Amino acid sequence: MDHWIESEQKLYMPVARRQPIVITRGQGTRVWDQNNIEYLDFTAGWAVNNLGHCPPVMVQAIQEQAATLMQTSNQFYTIPQLQLAELLIDNSCLDKIFLCNSGAEANEGAIKLARKYGKMHLNGAYEIITTENSFHGRTLTTTAATGNTHYQENFLPMTPGFTHVPFNDFSAIESAVSDQTCAVFLEPLQGEGGVNVPSATYLQDVRRFCQEKGILFILDEVQTGMGRLGTLFGYQYYNAEPDVMTLAKGLGGGVPIGAFLCKDFCDVLRPGDHGSTFGGNALTCAAAHAVVQYTIDHEVPQHARETGDLLKGKLNAVKARHETAIKEIRGTGMLLAVEFHEEIGAAVVAGCNEARVLLNPVRPNLIRFMPPLTLSIVELDEGVARFERGLISALSSSSNSN
Ligand SMILES: *Cc1c(COP(=O)(O)O)cnc(C)c1O
């Protein structure tokens, strides 16, 4: 066994199920392992490396900022943070921003904001309606928000105040709301839950309902934001403006950064309510600013929409050749999934490692495709061909072992 993989077993708390590959270098959609074997990376750091690995605009921004100023704390103003804030606010429906370091932290902040809003404007209402199969992060409170008891059962009791309803079921939200409800909190499209796509009107219905009730409509765009669905933000794809939105993953293109944003009417947090030592530090803000500016200037979301449609078409052609194995291709933009009839996700991913395309086994019967948004047509064709080779080898080894 590779000595790097051996030392992991000595050193790490064993919480991750890793593929047996040590990635040492990346460029664009490709990465190389310790033996200099090249792979097409269709996981993109879990929907993070939107411009691919080590894009020159980011490398340059990080190098320059690292040599200028990295971290000051929020006791002072810094320019990269202001520039990033301005860019995100100018290009979204939101008015105010708080910068942090991860998706879970962004969601924690949004939850605190909603509770304070309830305290100030809704007679102390504090309950938040979220959905089953959602994913909002790994802190205790975002675990409580996450509608999946697997993530919760070892850590009870959970933070109170979350009600879970089925996703894409508007009437379930109507029935769950009470005078204790301060917000509805959803992913536009569920990513970790299995790339679950809502109906075209679901988010619009929820938004209208929240407006009627005077409660906050919060979108967790940690995975769907920054172009992944083929629009800069997922709410634009579904035409349903949130009151509060959270971002992370693709926002930094590979550096750890998150944010939550809100409209002016619910801008309720005040000095002492919230903070973060590293949040908004100059280094990650300069990197994120470079990513977001490039994404907007080069119409990366538009490219993601077109390339995502092509990718979906090619995956459907693979499905047509393997109907007995593949049940469905689903998803939007560059967030796609292949669902199998049986629980062969891990075996297919192992086959695909051998065929040199990296994929994510998001559920036992489901693998997720989330390549860099800058994926080229050549890489797309090569990636799908490698996927089909990996699939065929996984299917033939499972039929051999039967
Ligand atoms: C990944 C993810 C999170 C958690 O983000 P972290 O940076 O891992 O804390 C939250 N919400 C959604 C929708 C995600 O996909």
The ligand as a Gaussian input file, in Angstrom:
#p B3LYP/6-31G(d) Opt

LIG

0 1
 C      -21.364000      21.619000       1.143000
 C      -22.614000      22.232000       1.600000
 C      -22.709000      22.842000       2.863000
 C      -21.583000      22.813000       3.864000
 O      -20.490000      23.545000       3.444000
 P      -19.096000      23.363000       4.239000
 O      -18.189000      24.366000       3.564000
 O      -18.657000      21.951000       4.039000
 O      -19.344000      23.685000       5.648000
 C      -23.887000      23.474000       3.190000
 N      -24.923000      23.497000       2.354000
 C      -24.867000      22.922000       1.129000
 C      -26.044000      23.022000       0.222000
 C      -23.717000      22.254000       0.720000
 O      -23.674000      21.665000      -0.473000

